[in-house]
Amino acid sequence: MCSKFASTSDPGQSPAGCWLVRDGKVLASVEIPRTKRAKAKGLLGREELDGAMLIRPARSVHTIGMKFELDVALLDETGKVIKTLHLRKGRVSAPILRARAVLEAQAGAFSTWGLRIGDVLEIRGSDSSEEQPEPAK
């Protein structure tokens, strides 16, 4: 099950069927690393990212050793986007003290999604007991 910023004892990544949602519309699939090992690895070694990765807790991010550039959104405790940035390969972002989570996506994704500072994001799952978000148009 996916939940907004909830911790879980599930090892590794979040289960399949997690969605990044804004205003009830699905923006993308989202992976949520659950273990320290999975968080440390993040996107290292990947050629691309289809969707997004949410890392929590986090206040900064790096692209050292990455094979692609990132769009990064820093989120507060409510899931509100408080800062966005574009990170080229081999860079480290400055920590943002108010941030509680970092959303990473392949460069260009935020433009495609229309993601902006002030947007409030949710993570929803495909569990039938949860309200299903409407796909973005």
Contacts in CASP RR format, 6 or more apart in sequence:
PFRMAT RR
TARGET T0000
AUTHOR 0000-0000-0000
METHOD contacts of the structure
MODEL  1
MCSKFASTSDPGQSPAGCWLVRDGKVLASVEIPRTKRAKAKGLLGREELD
GAMLIRPARSVHTIGMKFELDVALLDETGKVIKTLHLRKGRVSAPILRAR
AVLEAQAGAFSTWGLRIGDVLEIRGSDSSEEQPEPAK
1 8 0 8 1.000
1 15 0 8 1.000
1 125 0 8 1.000
1 127 0 8 1.000
1 130 0 8 1.000
2 14 0 8 1.000
2 15 0 8 1.000
2 17 0 8 1.000
2 18 0 8 1.000
2 19 0 8 1.000
2 30 0 8 1.000
2 32 0 8 1.000
2 123 0 8 1.000
2 124 0 8 1.000
2 125 0 8 1.000
2 127 0 8 1.000
3 123 0 8 1.000
4 79 0 8 1.000
4 122 0 8 1.000
4 123 0 8 1.000
5 56 0 8 1.000
5 77 0 8 1.000
5 79 0 8 1.000
5 100 0 8 1.000
5 101 0 8 1.000
5 123 0 8 1.000
7 34 0 8 1.000
8 34 0 8 1.000
9 34 0 8 1.000
10 34 0 8 1.000
11 34 0 8 1.000
11 35 0 8 1.000
11 38 0 8 1.000
12 33 0 8 1.000
12 34 0 8 1.000
12 35 0 8 1.000
12 37 0 8 1.000
12 38 0 8 1.000
13 31 0 8 1.000
13 32 0 8 1.000
13 33 0 8 1.000
13 34 0 8 1.000
13 38 0 8 1.000
14 30 0 8 1.000
14 31 0 8 1.000
14 32 0 8 1.000
14 33 0 8 1.000
14 34 0 8 1.000
16 126 0 8 1.000
17 29 0 8 1.000
17 125 0 8 1.000
17 126 0 8 1.000
18 29 0 8 1.000
18 30 0 8 1.000
18 31 0 8 1.000
18 32 0 8 1.000
18 123 0 8 1.000
18 124 0 8 1.000
18 125 0 8 1.000
18 126 0 8 1.000
19 26 0 8 1.000
19 27 0 8 1.000
19 28 0 8 1.000
19 29 0 8 1.000
19 30 0 8 1.000
19 123 0 8 1.000
19 124 0 8 1.000
19 125 0 8 1.000
19 126 0 8 1.000
19 133 0 8 1.000
20 26 0 8 1.000
20 27 0 8 1.000
20 28 0 8 1.000
20 29 0 8 1.000
20 30 0 8 1.000
20 51 0 8 1.000
20 52 0 8 1.000
20 54 0 8 1.000
20 103 0 8 1.000
20 121 0 8 1.000
20 122 0 8 1.000
20 123 0 8 1.000
21 27 0 8 1.000
21 121 0 8 1.000
21 122 0 8 1.000
21 123 0 8 1.000
21 124 0 8 1.000
21 133 0 8 1.000
22 113 0 8 1.000
22 115 0 8 1.000
22 119 0 8 1.000
22 120 0 8 1.000
22 121 0 8 1.000
22 122 0 8 1.000
24 122 0 8 1.000
24 133 0 8 1.000
24 134 0 8 1.000
25 133 0 8 1.000
25 134 0 8 1.000
25 135 0 8 1.000
25 136 0 8 1.000
25 137 0 8 1.000
26 133 0 8 1.000
26 134 0 8 1.000
26 135 0 8 1.000
26 136 0 8 1.000
27 52 0 8 1.000
27 113 0 8 1.000
27 115 0 8 1.000
27 121 0 8 1.000
27 136 0 8 1.000
28 51 0 8 1.000
28 52 0 8 1.000
28 105 0 8 1.000
28 109 0 8 1.000
28 113 0 8 1.000
29 50 0 8 1.000
29 51 0 8 1.000
29 52 0 8 1.000
30 51 0 8 1.000
30 52 0 8 1.000
30 53 0 8 1.000
30 54 0 8 1.000
30 103 0 8 1.000
30 123 0 8 1.000
31 51 0 8 1.000
31 52 0 8 1.000
31 53 0 8 1.000
31 54 0 8 1.000
32 53 0 8 1.000
32 54 0 8 1.000
32 55 0 8 1.000
32 56 0 8 1.000
32 123 0 8 1.000
33 39 0 8 1.000
33 41 0 8 1.000
33 42 0 8 1.000
33 53 0 8 1.000
33 55 0 8 1.000
39 55 0 8 1.000
39 58 0 8 1.000
42 53 0 8 1.000
42 55 0 8 1.000
43 49 0 8 1.000
43 53 0 8 1.000
43 66 0 8 1.000
43 70 0 8 1.000
43 104 0 8 1.000
44 65 0 8 1.000
44 66 0 8 1.000
45 65 0 8 1.000
45 66 0 8 1.000
45 67 0 8 1.000
46 67 0 8 1.000
46 68 0 8 1.000
47 67 0 8 1.000
47 68 0 8 1.000
48 67 0 8 1.000
48 68 0 8 1.000
48 106 0 8 1.000
49 68 0 8 1.000
49 104 0 8 1.000
49 105 0 8 1.000
49 106 0 8 1.000
50 106 0 8 1.000
51 105 0 8 1.000
51 106 0 8 1.000
51 109 0 8 1.000
52 103 0 8 1.000
52 104 0 8 1.000
52 105 0 8 1.000
52 109 0 8 1.000
53 103 0 8 1.000
53 104 0 8 1.000
53 105 0 8 1.000
54 101 0 8 1.000
54 102 0 8 1.000
54 103 0 8 1.000
54 104 0 8 1.000
54 123 0 8 1.000
55 61 0 8 1.000
55 101 0 8 1.000
55 102 0 8 1.000
55 103 0 8 1.000
55 104 0 8 1.000
56 100 0 8 1.000
56 101 0 8 1.000
56 102 0 8 1.000
57 100 0 8 1.000
57 101 0 8 1.000
58 99 0 8 1.000
58 100 0 8 1.000
58 101 0 8 1.000
58 102 0 8 1.000
59 74 0 8 1.000
59 95 0 8 1.000
59 96 0 8 1.000
59 97 0 8 1.000
59 99 0 8 1.000
59 100 0 8 1.000
59 102 0 8 1.000
60 92 0 8 1.000
60 93 0 8 1.000
60 94 0 8 1.000
60 95 0 8 1.000
60 96 0 8 1.000
60 99 0 8 1.000
60 102 0 8 1.000
61 70 0 8 1.000
61 72 0 8 1.000
61 87 0 8 1.000
61 92 0 8 1.000
61 93 0 8 1.000
61 102 0 8 1.000
61 104 0 8 1.000
62 87 0 8 1.000
62 90 0 8 1.000
62 91 0 8 1.000
62 92 0 8 1.000
62 93 0 8 1.000
63 69 0 8 1.000
63 70 0 8 1.000
63 87 0 8 1.000
63 88 0 8 1.000
63 89 0 8 1.000
63 90 0 8 1.000
63 91 0 8 1.000
63 92 0 8 1.000
64 90 0 8 1.000
64 91 0 8 1.000
64 92 0 8 1.000
65 89 0 8 1.000
65 90 0 8 1.000
66 89 0 8 1.000
66 90 0 8 1.000
67 89 0 8 1.000
68 89 0 8 1.000
68 106 0 8 1.000
68 107 0 8 1.000
69 86 0 8 1.000
69 87 0 8 1.000
69 88 0 8 1.000
69 89 0 8 1.000
69 106 0 8 1.000
69 107 0 8 1.000
70 86 0 8 1.000
70 87 0 8 1.000
70 104 0 8 1.000
70 105 0 8 1.000
70 106 0 8 1.000
70 107 0 8 1.000
71 84 0 8 1.000
71 85 0 8 1.000
71 86 0 8 1.000
71 104 0 8 1.000
71 105 0 8 1.000
71 106 0 8 1.000
71 107 0 8 1.000
71 108 0 8 1.000
71 109 0 8 1.000
71 110 0 8 1.000
71 111 0 8 1.000
71 115 0 8 1.000
72 84 0 8 1.000
72 85 0 8 1.000
72 86 0 8 1.000
72 87 0 8 1.000
72 93 0 8 1.000
72 102 0 8 1.000
72 103 0 8 1.000
72 104 0 8 1.000
72 105 0 8 1.000
73 81 0 8 1.000
73 83 0 8 1.000
73 84 0 8 1.000
73 102 0 8 1.000
73 103 0 8 1.000
73 110 0 8 1.000
73 115 0 8 1.000
73 121 0 8 1.000
74 81 0 8 1.000
74 82 0 8 1.000
74 83 0 8 1.000
74 84 0 8 1.000
74 96 0 8 1.000
74 98 0 8 1.000
74 99 0 8 1.000
74 101 0 8 1.000
74 102 0 8 1.000
74 103 0 8 1.000
75 81 0 8 1.000
75 82 0 8 1.000
75 99 0 8 1.000
75 100 0 8 1.000
75 101 0 8 1.000
75 102 0 8 1.000
75 103 0 8 1.000
75 121 0 8 1.000
76 82 0 8 1.000
76 98 0 8 1.000
76 99 0 8 1.000
76 100 0 8 1.000
77 100 0 8 1.000
78 120 0 8 1.000
79 100 0 8 1.000
79 101 0 8 1.000
79 120 0 8 1.000
79 121 0 8 1.000
79 122 0 8 1.000
80 118 0 8 1.000
80 119 0 8 1.000
80 120 0 8 1.000
80 121 0 8 1.000
81 103 0 8 1.000
81 115 0 8 1.000
81 116 0 8 1.000
81 117 0 8 1.000
81 118 0 8 1.000
81 119 0 8 1.000
81 120 0 8 1.000
81 121 0 8 1.000
82 96 0 8 1.000
82 98 0 8 1.000
82 99 0 8 1.000
82 117 0 8 1.000
82 118 0 8 1.000
83 96 0 8 1.000
83 99 0 8 1.000
83 117 0 8 1.000
84 110 0 8 1.000
84 115 0 8 1.000
84 116 0 8 1.000
84 117 0 8 1.000
85 93 0 8 1.000
86 107 0 8 1.000
87 93 0 8 1.000
103 121 0 8 1.000
105 113 0 8 1.000
109 115 0 8 1.000
113 136 0 8 1.000
124 130 0 8 1.000
124 131 0 8 1.000
124 132 0 8 1.000
124 133 0 8 1.000
126 132 0 8 1.000
END
